[in-house]
Amino acid sequence: MADPALRRALEAGDFILAPGVFDMISAKVADGLGFKALYATGFGTVASYLGVADAGIATYTDMVSRMGTIARGCRTPLMADADTGYGGLLNVRHTVAGYEAAGVTAVQLEDQETPKKCGHTPGRRVIPAEEMALKIRVAVETRKSPDFLIIARTDARTSLGLEEAIRRGKIYAEAGADVIFIESPESEAEMAEIGRQIAKPLFANMVEGGRTPILPAEKLHAMGYRIAIYPALGFLTAAAALEKAYAQLKADGHSNNMGVNAAYSFGKMCELMGFPEVWEFDRKWAEIAGNLPPQKAAE
């Protein structure tokens, strides 16, 4: 079931800073830090699950299963990437129903052609705005709860320019989207212009090394943005840490030279994954089992 806290935060005018999560370890870490929402990144989820590029290869079945696992494993509301809705209008209806049933709180749909390409990468092509507007209308009609939010993304800026991207954002807002996501504006001035022209809550994609400048939360909020995601931060830092640790293991032949702060302790990881509850369960039922009367031998 969608968490109403995210809608309430948007209605209150709060700013929502959301880290990108891509597997259950990243999700568990982020979930314990007090964010108002988490963002399940398509790039990171596809990379960690399939080990391939986020280029329309993952299917609805691949993604709804992973997104549901993350949503069920966290207390924090989850916003989730659903690409193009995995096809036409009927696919969008199926996708929205599936993501909502899986426990996701907000679904992101984009106006790229199928197969899609990852945002901030070249060669993205978009469908007609009117066709995307129908997808949004289907999504709004399909959801069971108004607390399940529809985030409408346009990738038109890179290929068709800012004016067309803003036009599409307005059309998608009129179609019923709760949040508007203009992907990859290329300057602070463009981001400010988007904020001036679109009245709905805006969504900023802060990608390290991407096309859009990374701005502080306070500045984004003042421009009219209500959500900022950092989808790549988790998997970029995780990959760098793994490469460093594995390279040191290869060079040294052991892990004794890792610094005290270079890794989680084994005990902390056990706690993160819920082992204390498992151990308590085992103690309880071992005691009960130990008090059972001895079994009589068969006569």
N, C-alpha and C positions, 0 to 999 in steps of 0.2 A: 504494500500500500504506500502511496506517495506520502511523504512527510510534509505536513502543512507549514512547518517552520520556515521553509524556503520561500513560499509565497508570502507569508507574513512579513519576513524580512524585506522582501522587495516592496511590499505595500507600505512599509514603514520608512522607506527611503534609505535603508541600510546599504552599506557597501559589502559585497560578498567576495572575499579573496579565496580562491579555490586551487589547491595544489592538484597536479595531475597524478593519478594513480593508475597502475597498469597490471598489477597482480596483487595477491592477497598480502604479501609482506609489505609492499608500499602502502596498500590500503589500511592495514592494521596500524602502521606507524603514523600515518596522517590522521587516522580516526581518533587517536589518543591526544592530539595536539590542540583541540578546541576550535577548529575551523567551522564556519557556518555551513559549508558544503564541500564536497569533493567532486572532482571531474575525472571520469573514466575516459582516458584518451584512446582514440582509435589507433593512432600510430603506435603507442606503447603497448596496447593490448595485443594488437596483431603481431608486433615484434616479439613480445614475450611468449605468446601462445604458439604462433606458427613460424616465427623466425624469418618472415618475409616482409617486403615493403607494403606500406599502407596504400595500395593501389587498386582497391576494389576486389581483391582476391578473397578476403574473408567474407563468409556468408552470414545471413541473418542467424542461422542456427549456431554458428561459431560464436557470434557476438552476444546474443541474448543469454546464452548459457554463462559466459564469462561475466557479463554485466550483472546478472542475477546473483552469482556467487559473491561478487564484491558488495552488492547492495545488502544482501542478507547478512554478510559478515561485518557490517559497519553500523554504528549508531548515527553517523552523520548523513544528512541527505546527499544522495548521489545524483549528479548530472551525468548523462551518458551519451556518447557519440553513436549515432545510428546512420551515419553516412547519408545516402540519398533516400533512405527508407527501403533500400534493397530492391527497387524496381518501380512499378507504376502505382496507381492509386490503391489497388487491392493489396499490393505489397506493403504500402504505407499503413493501411488499416491493420494488417497483421502485425507489423512491426510495433506500432504504438500499443496495441493491445498486449503484445507479448512483453514489451519492456515494462509497462505499467504492472502487469501481473507478476513480473519478476522482482518488483520492489524498488525500481528506479523512481526518482522523484521528478526528473526533468529529462526530456529527450531532445537531442539536437538533430535537426534535419537540414540538409543543404541542397542547393539548386544546381549541382553539377550534373553533367551527363554521366550515364553509366557505361563503363566502369569509371568510378571517381578517381581523383588523384589527391594526394595529401595536400592540405593547405600550406601556403608559403613555398610551394614547389611550382615549377613552370608547367605550361601546357594544359592548365585547367580550362575546361569548356563548360558553359552553363546552358541549361534548358531555357525555353521562353519563360518569362516571369509569370505569365498567366497560368502556365502549367504547374509551376511551383506553388502558386496561390491555391490551386485546387488541392495539392498535396496537404497544405496547411489546413485547409477547411476539413479535409477528411480526418486529419490528425485530431483536430479540435472536436469533431463530431464523435470520434471513436473513444476518446478517453472517458473513463467512468467517473473520475474525480476531478474537480476544478483545481485541486492541489497538484495534479500532475501537469507540469508546465511544458509548453511547446516553445523551443528555441529555434528560430528560423535563421538560417545562415545563407548569405549569398557570397559566391566566389567571383562576382562580376568585376570587382575592382581591378584585378590584375590584367584581364584581357579586354574589358570594355570601358574602364575608367570609373572615376569616383562618382560622377554624376549619375551614371546608370546604376551603380551599386546603391546609392542613396534612394533612387527611384524605386528600386526593387525592395529596399528595406521598408519603405512606406507602404507598398502594395502588400507585403507580407504582414505588416502590422494590421492593415485593414482586413486581411483574411482571417485574423484571429490569433496570430502568434503572441505569446506573452512576453517574449524577449527577442530583440533583433540583434543579429550577429553579422556585421559587415567584416568579412575576412580580409586580412592583409592590407589595411591602409598603410601608406608608405611614409607618413610624416606626422608630427604632432599637429600640424595645421589641418591635415585631412581628418584626423581624429576629432578635433574640435569642431570642424564643419559637420561631421556626422552627428555630433551631439547637439548642434544647433538646429538641425533639420528634422531629426526623428524624435518624437515625443515619448515613445515606449522605452522601457528599460533597455539599456544597451550592454553588449557583451564584448569584452576585449580579450583577444588572444595574445598573450605575452610569451612569445617563443624566442628563446635565446638563440641568436644567430639568424632570426627570421627577418621578414620584410618590415615589420612594424616596430617602431621604437618602444622600448620597455619604459613605462612611466610609473611613478609612485602612485599608490592607491589614492592618496588625497587628490592628486591632480586629475586622475581618471574620474573620480567621484564628482569633482567640480565641473567636468565636461559633460556629465550626464550619464556616464557609465555606472552600472550597478553591479556588474559581475566582471571579475578579471580572473582568467584561468592561466595557470602556468603548467601546461600539459607536458612539456618536455623536461622540466627541471628534475623530476625524479629519475627517469631512466637515463638521462645524460650523466647525472652524478653517480648513479649506481654503476653504469658501464665503466666510468673512469676509475671508480674505487675497485671494481673487480679486476680490471686490467692491471692496476698497480699491485694489488695483492697477489694475483696469480703470477705476475712477472717476478715478484720478490720470492715467491715459493720456488719457482723454477731456478732462479739464480742461487738461492741459499740451500735448497734441498730440505727446508723445514720452515715452520712459521714462527719460530721463537723471536725473530727480530722485528716483528710487527709492534708498533707503538701501542701504548696502553689505550689511546683514544682512536686507534685505527679501525676498530671493529666492535660490534656489540659483544658483550660477554655471552657465553652460552646460557647462563642463567637468565639473563634479560630476554634472550630470544625465546627461551622456554616459557617465560611469563607472558610474552607478547602473543604466543600461539595458544595459550590457555592450558598449559600443562598442569599448573596448580589445581585447577578444577578436576582434571583427570585423575591426579594423584589422590585428591580427597574422595572422589568417587570410588577409586580402587580400595582405599582404606575402609570406607564405610561398608562396602559389599564383601570385602574379605573378612571383616569382623562378623558380619551376619552369617556368611557362609561357614565360618569357623564355629559358630554356635549351633549349627544344625545337628540334630541327633545322628548318631552313627547309623549307617545303613545296615540293616540285618542281612546276614548271609542267607542265600536261598537254601531252603530245606530240600 
